[in-house]
Amino acid sequence: MIVFIGIKEAVRIHFLLFTLCIIRELESFKDFYSDITQKTDDLGKALNRILNEQDMEKASHLCVSTGDRALEELRKIVDELETLVPVDSWPLTKYQELLL
């Protein structure tokens, strides 16, 4: 069955769909912000643990185990976010650009 709607109703439906898409995008960025905040805190805790270790051998092991893992987890989230933000809107040098 085909239903004909007026232009006013079509514009209203289009606006509602567009609004829902914007809300969904904003929610995903809110999740990114929350994840980045958590992973940054985790990295800070790992760094404090490393810096407070008096035994240099233990500190080096903490760098490899705890610090490297925390940094990698943070980097995964930021790398994913980089793919969603337009190049001209990303204020920082991208990781791939650093490798060049």
Backbone hydrogen bonds in HBPLUS format (Angstrom, degrees):
<---DONOR---> <-ACCEPTOR-->    atom                        ^
c    i                          cat <-CA-CA->   ^        H-A-AA   ^      H-
h    n   atom  resd res      DA  || num        DHA   H-A  angle D-A-AA Bond
n    s   type  num  typ     dist DA aas  dist angle  dist       angle   num
A0010-ALA N   A0006-GLY O   2.96 MM   4  6.24 155.8  2.02 151.2 158.8     1
A0011-VAL N   A0007-ILE O   2.91 MM   4  6.09 157.8  1.96 150.0 155.1     2
A0012-ARG N   A0008-LYS O   3.05 MM   4  6.23 155.1  2.11 141.9 149.0     3
A0013-ILE N   A0009-GLU O   2.96 MM   4  6.18 160.7  2.00 149.8 154.2     4
A0014-HIS N   A0010-ALA O   2.92 MM   4  6.09 161.8  1.95 147.3 152.8     5
A0015-PHE N   A0011-VAL O   2.88 MM   4  6.05 161.2  1.92 150.2 155.1     6
A0016-LEU N   A0012-ARG O   2.98 MM   4  6.23 158.0  2.03 148.6 154.3     7
A0017-LEU N   A0013-ILE O   2.96 MM   4  6.20 162.2  1.99 153.7 158.1     8
A0018-PHE N   A0014-HIS O   2.92 MM   4  6.10 160.4  1.95 151.1 156.9     9
A0019-THR N   A0015-PHE O   2.88 MM   4  6.04 156.9  1.93 147.9 154.3    10
A0020-LEU N   A0016-LEU O   2.96 MM   4  6.19 154.9  2.03 146.4 152.9    11
A0021-CYS N   A0017-LEU O   3.03 MM   4  6.31 153.3  2.10 146.3 153.2    12
A0022-ILE N   A0018-PHE O   3.00 MM   4  6.31 157.2  2.05 149.5 155.5    13
A0023-ILE N   A0019-THR O   2.94 MM   4  6.17 162.2  1.97 151.8 156.5    14
A0024-ARG N   A0020-LEU O   2.99 MM   4  6.17 158.5  2.03 146.6 152.2    15
A0025-GLU N   A0021-CYS O   3.00 MM   4  6.25 157.7  2.05 148.9 154.7    16
A0026-LEU N   A0022-ILE O   2.90 MM   4  6.16 163.3  1.93 154.7 159.1    17
A0027-GLU N   A0023-ILE O   2.95 MM   4  6.15 154.3  2.01 148.7 155.7    18
A0028-SER N   A0024-ARG O   3.11 MM   4  6.40 150.4  2.20 143.6 151.0    19
A0029-PHE N   A0025-GLU O   3.07 MM   4  6.43 152.2  2.15 149.1 156.7    20
A0030-LYS N   A0026-LEU O   2.89 MM   4  6.15 147.2  2.00 145.3 155.1    21
A0031-ASP N   A0027-GLU O   3.03 MM   4  6.31 150.1  2.12 143.8 151.1    22
A0032-PHE N   A0028-SER O   3.00 MM   4  6.33 151.2  2.08 142.0 150.0    23
A0033-TYR N   A0029-PHE O   2.88 MM   4  6.14 161.5  1.92 149.2 153.7    24
A0034-SER N   A0030-LYS O   3.01 MM   4  6.25 160.7  2.04 147.1 152.0    25
A0035-ASP N   A0031-ASP O   2.88 MM   4  6.11 162.6  1.91 151.2 156.1    26
A0036-ILE N   A0032-PHE O   2.79 MM   4  5.97 165.4  1.81 158.2 162.2    27
A0037-THR N   A0033-TYR O   2.91 MM   4  6.05 160.2  1.95 149.2 154.8    28
A0038-GLN N   A0034-SER O   3.01 MM   4  6.23 160.3  2.05 147.6 152.8    29
A0039-LYS N   A0035-ASP O   2.88 MM   4  6.09 167.7  1.90 154.5 158.0    30
A0040-THR N   A0036-ILE O   2.85 MM   4  5.91 149.9  1.94 146.2 154.5    31
A0041-ASP N   A0037-THR O   3.03 MM   4  6.23 156.2  2.09 144.5 150.6    32
A0042-ASP N   A0038-GLN O   2.93 MM   4  6.24 155.2  1.99 147.4 154.8    33
A0043-LEU N   A0039-LYS O   2.92 MM   4  6.11 154.1  1.99 141.9 148.6    34
A0044-GLY N   A0040-THR O   2.93 MM   4  6.18 155.9  1.99 147.5 154.1    35
A0045-LYS N   A0041-ASP O   2.94 MM   4  6.23 155.3  2.01 150.2 156.5    36
A0046-ALA N   A0042-ASP O   2.97 MM   4  6.23 156.6  2.02 146.9 153.5    37
A0047-LEU N   A0043-LEU O   2.86 MM   4  6.11 159.3  1.91 150.2 156.1    38
A0048-ASN N   A0044-GLY O   2.93 MM   4  6.15 159.9  1.97 148.6 153.8    39
A0049-ARG N   A0045-LYS O   2.95 MM   4  6.16 155.7  2.01 145.8 152.7    40
A0050-ILE N   A0046-ALA O   2.95 MM   4  6.23 155.1  2.02 148.6 155.3    41
A0051-LEU N   A0047-LEU O   2.86 MM   4  6.11 166.9  1.87 155.6 158.9    42
A0052-ASN N   A0048-ASN O   2.90 MM   4  5.95 143.5  2.03 144.4 153.4    43
A0053-GLU N   A0050-ILE O   3.23 MM   3  5.37 153.1  2.31 102.1 110.1    44
A0059-ALA N   A0055-ASP O   2.88 MM   4  6.16 155.7  1.94 152.2 160.3    45
A0060-SER N   A0056-MET O   2.89 MM   4  6.08 152.2  1.97 143.4 150.1    46
A0061-HIS N   A0057-GLU O   3.07 MM   4  6.36 152.2  2.15 143.5 150.9    47
A0062-LEU N   A0058-LYS O   2.89 MM   4  6.16 151.5  1.97 147.7 155.9    48
A0063-CYS N   A0059-ALA O   2.94 MM   4  6.23 148.9  2.04 145.0 153.4    49
A0064-VAL N   A0060-SER O   3.17 MM   4  6.46 158.8  2.22 145.5 149.7    50
A0065-SER N   A0061-HIS O   2.89 MM   4  6.09 164.2  1.91 151.9 156.7    51
A0066-THR N   A0062-LEU O   2.85 MM   4  5.21 117.9  2.24 126.8 143.4    52
A0067-GLY N   A0062-LEU O   2.99 MM   5  6.35 164.1  2.02 151.5 156.7    53
A0068-ASP N   A0063-CYS O   2.89 MM   5  6.09 138.7  2.06 151.8 162.4    54
A0069-ARG N   A0065-SER O   3.37 MM   4  6.16 153.6  2.45 131.1 138.5    55
A0070-ALA N   A0066-THR O   3.00 MM   4  6.16 164.3  2.02 152.7 157.0    56
A0071-LEU N   A0067-GLY O   2.97 MM   4  6.13 161.7  2.01 151.7 156.8    57
A0072-GLU N   A0068-ASP O   2.95 MM   4  6.07 157.1  2.00 145.7 152.3    58
A0073-GLU N   A0069-ARG O   2.98 MM   4  6.21 157.8  2.03 150.7 156.1    59
A0074-LEU N   A0070-ALA O   3.13 MM   4  6.34 157.7  2.19 145.3 150.9    60
A0075-ARG N   A0071-LEU O   2.90 MM   4  6.07 160.3  1.94 149.1 155.2    61
A0076-LYS N   A0072-GLU O   3.00 MM   4  6.21 151.6  2.08 148.3 154.4    62
A0078-VAL N   A0074-LEU O   3.13 MM   4  6.43 167.3  2.15 155.6 159.1    63
A0079-ASP N   A0075-ARG O   2.79 MM   4  5.88 160.5  1.83 153.3 159.0    64
A0080-GLU N   A0076-LYS O   3.07 MM   4  6.26 154.6  2.14 142.9 149.1    65
A0081-LEU N   A0077-ILE O   2.97 MM   4  6.25 158.0  2.02 149.0 155.4    66
A0082-GLU N   A0078-VAL O   2.89 MM   4  6.13 151.7  1.97 149.5 157.0    67
A0083-THR N   A0080-GLU O   3.14 MM   3  5.42 132.7  2.37 101.2 113.0    68
A0084-LEU N   A0081-LEU O   2.96 MM   3  5.28 145.5  2.09 108.0 118.4    69
A0085-VAL N   A0081-LEU O   3.22 MM   4  6.50 138.1  2.41 153.2 164.7    70
A0089-SER N   A0086-PRO O   2.85 MM   3  5.31 153.9  1.92 115.4 124.3    71
A0090-TRP N   A0087-VAL O   3.28 MM   3  5.37 154.3  2.35 103.0 110.3    72
A0097-GLU N   A0094-LYS O   2.98 MM   3  5.24 126.5  2.27 103.6 117.7    73
A0098-LEU N   A0094-LYS O   3.18 MM   4  6.58 139.0  2.36 146.8 158.5    74
A0098-LEU N   A0095-TYR O   3.02 MM   3  5.15 129.6  2.28 100.2 113.8    75
A0099-LEU N   A0096-GLN O   3.28 MM   3  5.25 135.7  2.49  93.3 104.7    76
A0100-LEU N   A0097-GLU O   3.36 MM   3  5.45 151.5  2.45  98.4 106.2    77
